[in-house]
């Protein structure tokens, strides 16, 4: 679990809070900071919402602060797309501004009424609160009204593509990808923003026939062939090595059966080569089913023997997990 960063609007600062609850000032000297967003390199971007002097500030992990973009009427909320472009709602201008990783700025959408919270779905469509509407904007910039709702303030997507909308009526509504709405929760407090906690467990031995993207911070869609979810790597490894070995053995047999049933399936061969790519040529495994299976089994056996000889072997336990 990582650190939490809080935009202290009236304090003109950003506060960092560790998982243990220790708070410290990460950045100060801002001008009514509101929206926050991290890029893939770990830089934090903050919207200085001060009217007529709105800027986007970039803060490195070391706390070095610089102005990333200027010229906003009232920048409020931020969101990054999968390509690293930053999108900013300019509330008073009624626009959404797109800023490339190198700082080139352009108007992505206009004619919006008080644009506020932003969220991307898994297909790259941008959703924005605009007065009493949720507006959907395609990557090409085409706008449509996804839903009309009283006093929406914050948006967040779950991993299944459902959109959650917090309203000033203290109700959280859930919208399915097709637009079906239901009352998800009623909260007796004022809420500014919504966010989903990332999964805290570890999923092992994942196979898919659907969508697997490479790189950092990506989504995996499809089905889980087998897996083991635990709330922390070290407790599981130190307390249930037999379970780890059994799970990996089962995963191997399942993958072997899948490849036997469909020897041309690149996903299965690729998965086997991904599992242990330190024992040979990765590309060769991806093209050679038998080599992939042999290498998987070989590495698994080595790890089992290593753990049997030395239960404290951190590398072997890590591999088995």
Order of alpha helices (4+ residues) and beta strands (2+ residues): beta-beta-beta-beta-beta-beta-beta-beta-beta-beta-beta-beta-beta-beta-beta-beta-beta-beta-beta-alpha-alpha-alpha-alpha-alpha-alpha
